[in-house]
Amino acid sequence: MHSSAEFASERPYPFLVKTAFSTASAGAWRVDDVRDRDALRRKLEDCGAFNNGLIVQARVAGALERNQTVFNRGRLIASHAYRQIAAGPRGGDVLKTSVERPDARTLAQRIGVALGWHGALSVDYILEESTGRPMFIDFNPRLVEPMNAWFSDTDPSGRAVGDSLGQTPPWAAPGWELTTSLGLMGLLDAAGRRGRRRDVLQEIGLLLVAPAGTAARWRNSARWVLIPGVCCPLAALGASLLLSPASAARFSDHAVKTYSLTPEAIHQLRGWALGGQTSGGWP
């Protein structure tokens, strides 16, 4: 939709609103009632978001899952799906479990074939509780955090690299199921939830006991927690969050800002596509 009046039309609550371009859920909102709708409408008017178009979606009840795929000129060569068990900052995955979802893989494959896609394509979907159908909600032309897939012996990132080198690897069957967690996201989530040092210390404790296998949720993380190159940034982040748990929000915002696709960048890209022609305001 492209107008404030259309946005204000009556529709069942809750519903989701998304901008045409955004990064790390910065352009997505849940609207629970009229008050939320009107407040968001004013915000969207102020930034000129209606000029670029908005998507309004009905809420689907179910679990969030993601499917990572790799294509070779329209041919699917790797696929790995996992379910989010615990969410962290901006909806990222703290804890995830790999799953086998033939329906989601088939739908993603049809899209990749239709586009003649070459490279990585990650799909987020809700597995609807009432029907068990995957309801696609987001696409990314990249592989989101690949370690769960690597541990399960699917390794879409490795296959993407091999394909870029001209190796054209054959189809990789889905790997075995396992649960992994992301230590960095876990630390940020622990600090951001209530801003207490004790929560950060508890999360550090879970990381430290991982090699002993005392916590099932961390047993697969033990393979990388012991790698010095990974321990150093985790230790630095843990120390920073212990000094100031409130810095979790600043860390997350800064990290997203360094790679996000801004309205200004979209405006510039469209100008290039039009042969250098640009105009003021939002693209």
BATOR-646889 format. One record per residue (C-alpha): residue number from 1; residue in three letters; x, y, z. Coordinates in steps of 0.001 Angstrom, whole numbers. Layout:
BEGIN
> NUM_ALA_X_Y_Z
...
% end
This chain:
BEGIN
> 1_MET_0_0_0
> 2_HIS_1083_3568_-693
> 3_SER_-1285_5799_1307
> 4_SER_-1916_6692_4928
> 5_ALA_-5669_6449_4382
> 6_GLU_-5400_2880_3135
> 7_PHE_-3216_2011_6107
> 8_ALA_-5908_3326_8485
> 9_SER_-8558_981_7047
> 10_GLU_-10107_-1480_9480
> 11_ARG_-8609_-4992_9517
> 12_PRO_-8308_-7791_12095
> 13_TYR_-5732_-7363_14863
> 14_PRO_-2951_-8181_15345
> 15_PHE_-1253_-7646_11999
> 16_LEU_2318_-7070_10799
> 17_VAL_3666_-4074_8874
> 18_LYS_6872_-4124_6830
> 19_THR_8697_-1537_4786
> 20_ALA_9813_-2495_1286
> 21_PHE_13477_-2430_2404
> 22_SER_14878_-3008_5891
> 23_THR_17605_-4832_7798
> 24_ALA_17461_-6923_11005
> 25_SER_13724_-6293_11544
> 26_ALA_14284_-2527_11739
> 27_GLY_11438_-2007_9279
> 28_ALA_8915_-4454_10765
> 29_TRP_6258_-3805_13407
> 30_ARG_3454_-5718_15084
> 31_VAL_202_-3763_15486
> 32_ASP_-2068_-5001_18276
> 33_ASP_-4782_-2344_18380
> 34_VAL_-5990_1029_17068
> 35_ARG_-3582_2938_19304
> 36_ASP_-610_1042_17869
> 37_ARG_-1897_1572_14341
> 38_ASP_-2319_5328_14690
> 39_ALA_1063_5783_16392
> 40_LEU_2795_3790_13659
> 41_ARG_929_5653_10924
> 42_ARG_2278_8976_12201
> 43_LYS_5793_7537_12339
> 44_LEU_5548_6234_8785
> 45_GLU_4171_9539_7524
> 46_ASP_7036_11466_9132
> 47_CYS_9704_9389_7390
> 48_GLY_7891_9236_4038
> 49_ALA_7667_5443_4071
> 50_PHE_4351_5407_2182
> 51_ASN_6133_6764_-896
> 52_ASN_8101_3531_-1140
> 53_GLY_5238_1189_-335
> 54_LEU_4385_-967_2670
> 55_ILE_3364_-4566_3155
> 56_VAL_607_-5432_5649
> 57_GLN_301_-9083_6611
> 58_ALA_-2112_-11019_8794
> 59_ARG_-576_-12775_11780
> 60_VAL_58_-16503_11427
> 61_ALA_207_-18649_14567
> 62_GLY_3125_-21055_14531
> 63_ALA_6864_-21559_14987
> 64_LEU_9481_-19512_13168
> 65_GLU_11753_-21592_10953
> 66_ARG_14394_-20794_8343
> 67_ASN_15507_-22641_5237
> 68_GLN_18998_-22038_3812
> 69_THR_19406_-22992_158
> 70_VAL_22119_-22794_-2502
> 71_PHE_21361_-22833_-6237
> 72_ASN_23489_-23358_-9308
> 73_ARG_21735_-21412_-12075
> 74_GLY_18300_-22548_-10969
> 75_ARG_19340_-26015_-9777
> 76_LEU_19075_-26649_-6034
> 77_ILE_22350_-28061_-4705
> 78_ALA_21957_-27622_-916
> 79_SER_19162_-27073_1597
> 80_HIS_19089_-26900_5370
> 81_ALA_16187_-25941_7661
> 82_TYR_16059_-25192_11365
> 83_ARG_13525_-24011_13952
> 84_GLN_14120_-21070_16262
> 85_ILE_13864_-22272_19881
> 86_ALA_14998_-19081_21628
> 87_ALA_15074_-15600_20102
> 88_GLY_17666_-12933_20800
> 89_PRO_18066_-9244_19925
> 90_ARG_16086_-8144_16838
> 91_GLY_14632_-11627_16501
> 92_GLY_17947_-13373_15862
> 93_ASP_18478_-16995_16891
> 94_VAL_20036_-17786_20251
> 95_LEU_19017_-21438_20188
> 96_LYS_18001_-23433_17102
> 97_THR_17203_-27036_16178
> 98_SER_17632_-28436_12684
> 99_VAL_14487_-29912_11113
> 100_GLU_13485_-31689_7909
> 101_ARG_10834_-29735_5975
> 102_PRO_10263_-31151_2468
> 103_ASP_7344_-28773_1785
> 104_ALA_9399_-25647_2566
> 105_ARG_12295_-26974_507
> 106_THR_10021_-27696_-2464
> 107_LEU_8497_-24205_-2378
> 108_ALA_11916_-22557_-2120
> 109_GLN_13125_-24743_-4989
> 110_ARG_10216_-23647_-7212
> 111_ILE_11106_-20000_-6564
> 112_GLY_14795_-20587_-7264
> 113_VAL_14025_-22420_-10497
> 114_ALA_11606_-19701_-11661
> 115_LEU_14220_-17009_-11012
> 116_GLY_17111_-19014_-12405
> 117_TRP_18767_-18235_-9073
> 118_HIS_22510_-18613_-8735
> 119_GLY_24020_-18548_-5239
> 120_ALA_22596_-18465_-1738
> 121_LEU_18958_-17833_-816
> 122_SER_17606_-17934_2751
> 123_VAL_13882_-18112_3446
> 124_ASP_12104_-17350_6726
> 125_TYR_8675_-18878_7233
> 126_ILE_6066_-19622_9877
> 127_LEU_5037_-23265_10156
> 128_GLU_1298_-22682_10604
> 129_GLU_-41_-24548_13635
> 130_SER_-3459_-25344_12191
> 131_THR_-2309_-26722_8829
> 132_GLY_1411_-27467_9105
> 133_ARG_2019_-25386_5951
> 134_PRO_5110_-23177_5651
> 135_MET_4010_-19538_5235
> 136_PHE_6929_-17589_3740
> 137_ILE_7553_-14168_5309
> 138_ASP_11072_-13095_4296
> 139_PHE_13834_-13744_1741
> 140_ASN_17537_-12931_1936
> 141_PRO_20076_-13365_-908
> 142_ARG_22640_-14752_1533
> 143_LEU_23235_-17535_4060
> 144_VAL_22257_-16581_7600
> 145_GLU_24552_-17993_10363
> 146_PRO_25619_-21382_8913
> 147_MET_27071_-23343_11842
> 148_ASN_23952_-25401_12612
> 149_ALA_24021_-26605_9003
> 150_TRP_27773_-27241_9140
> 151_PHE_27487_-29343_12303
> 152_SER_24699_-31363_10677
> 153_ASP_27032_-32166_7728
> 154_THR_24991_-30202_5158
> 155_ASP_27387_-27210_4921
> 156_PRO_25589_-24906_2429
> 157_SER_28286_-22246_2839
> 158_GLY_31004_-24680_1765
> 159_ARG_28942_-25762_-1207
> 160_ALA_28340_-22131_-2195
> 161_VAL_32099_-21500_-2153
> 162_GLY_32757_-24685_-4114
> 163_ASP_30179_-23729_-6697
> 164_SER_31739_-20269_-7089
> 165_LEU_35033_-22028_-7897
> 166_GLY_33379_-23969_-10693
> 167_GLN_33126_-27294_-8870
> 168_THR_29341_-27589_-9487
> 169_PRO_28782_-29953_-6547
> 170_PRO_25895_-32454_-6697
> 171_TRP_22800_-32280_-4510
> 172_ALA_23531_-32491_-769
> 173_ALA_21022_-34548_1189
> 174_PRO_19741_-32993_4466
> 175_GLY_21984_-33739_7440
> 176_TRP_21169_-35125_10847
> 177_GLU_19153_-33210_13442
> 178_LEU_20863_-31366_16282
> 179_THR_20541_-28300_18509
> 180_THR_23085_-25465_18560
> 181_SER_23263_-22020_20105
> 182_LEU_25057_-18806_19252
> 183_GLY_27144_-17559_22177
> 184_LEU_27383_-13934_21049
> 185_MET_23611_-13612_20608
> 186_GLY_23083_-15331_23949
> 187_LEU_25279_-12798_25773
> 188_LEU_23531_-9840_24112
> 189_ASP_20132_-11304_24904
> 190_ALA_21051_-11923_28541
> 191_ALA_22250_-8325_28967
> 192_GLY_19350_-6801_27073
> 193_ARG_16483_-8603_28778
> 194_ARG_16688_-6894_32165
> 195_GLY_20060_-5165_32120
> 196_ARG_21387_-7207_35048
> 197_ARG_24946_-8453_35508
> 198_ARG_23737_-11695_37062
> 199_ASP_22048_-12666_33777
> 200_VAL_25286_-12039_31884
> 201_LEU_27217_-14119_34414
> 202_GLN_24715_-16945_34090
> 203_GLU_25120_-16957_30319
> 204_ILE_28924_-16936_30649
> 205_GLY_28588_-19905_32976
> 206_LEU_26647_-21822_30343
> 207_LEU_29425_-21142_27841
> 208_LEU_32115_-22298_30272
> 209_VAL_30426_-25603_31119
> 210_ALA_29804_-26448_27457
> 211_PRO_32947_-28593_27044
> 212_ALA_31868_-30741_29991
> 213_GLY_28529_-31428_28310
> 214_THR_26577_-30529_31452
> 215_ALA_23956_-28577_29497
> 216_ALA_22275_-30321_26587
> 217_ARG_21555_-27067_24805
> 218_TRP_25286_-26375_24544
> 219_ARG_26676_-29813_23727
> 220_ASN_27168_-29055_20035
> 221_SER_28681_-25651_20714
> 222_ALA_31593_-27298_22529
> 223_ARG_33290_-27842_19175
> 224_TRP_33809_-24130_18634
> 225_VAL_33846_-22698_22162
> 226_LEU_37318_-24170_22601
> 227_ILE_38725_-22430_19507
> 228_PRO_40902_-19485_20729
> 229_GLY_39981_-17296_17778
> 230_VAL_36320_-17506_18790
> 231_CYS_36880_-17259_22545
> 232_CYS_38641_-13887_22304
> 233_PRO_35747_-11814_20913
> 234_LEU_33292_-13609_23200
> 235_ALA_35477_-12827_26227
> 236_ALA_35780_-9183_25190
> 237_LEU_32022_-8885_24708
> 238_GLY_31315_-10617_28023
> 239_ALA_33640_-8237_29888
> 240_SER_32047_-5217_28222
> 241_LEU_28535_-6376_29116
> 242_LEU_29534_-7061_32719
> 243_LEU_30805_-3488_33003
> 244_SER_27677_-2076_31369
> 245_PRO_24759_-4404_30506
> 246_ALA_23047_-1429_28842
> 247_SER_25751_-1421_26161
> 248_ALA_24049_-4464_24574
> 249_ALA_21569_-2223_22761
> 250_ARG_24325_73_21471
> 251_PHE_26376_-2898_20288
> 252_SER_23425_-4355_18393
> 253_ASP_22431_-1029_16836
> 254_HIS_25994_-286_15726
> 255_ALA_26462_-3759_14234
> 256_VAL_23289_-3457_12175
> 257_LYS_24082_93_11075
> 258_THR_27400_-980_9544
> 259_TYR_25757_-3325_7028
> 260_SER_22133_-2200_6727
> 261_LEU_20621_-1070_3445
> 262_THR_19561_2514_4162
> 263_PRO_16989_4589_2241
> 264_GLU_19880_6712_983
> 265_ALA_21658_3642_-396
> 266_ILE_18475_2457_-2127
> 267_HIS_18057_5926_-3605
> 268_GLN_21603_5807_-4984
> 269_LEU_21195_2290_-6408
> 270_ARG_18009_3282_-8188
> 271_GLY_19770_6308_-9572
> 272_TRP_22465_4082_-11045
> 273_ALA_19826_1788_-12518
> 274_LEU_18236_4780_-14222
> 275_GLY_21530_5901_-15697
> 276_GLY_22477_8366_-12976
> 277_GLN_19063_10012_-12626
> 278_THR_18027_10678_-9017
> 279_SER_15400_12675_-7237
> 280_GLY_14990_14057_-3732
> 281_GLY_13457_12307_-747
> 282_TRP_12833_8615_-412
> 283_PRO_13437_6461_-3509
% end
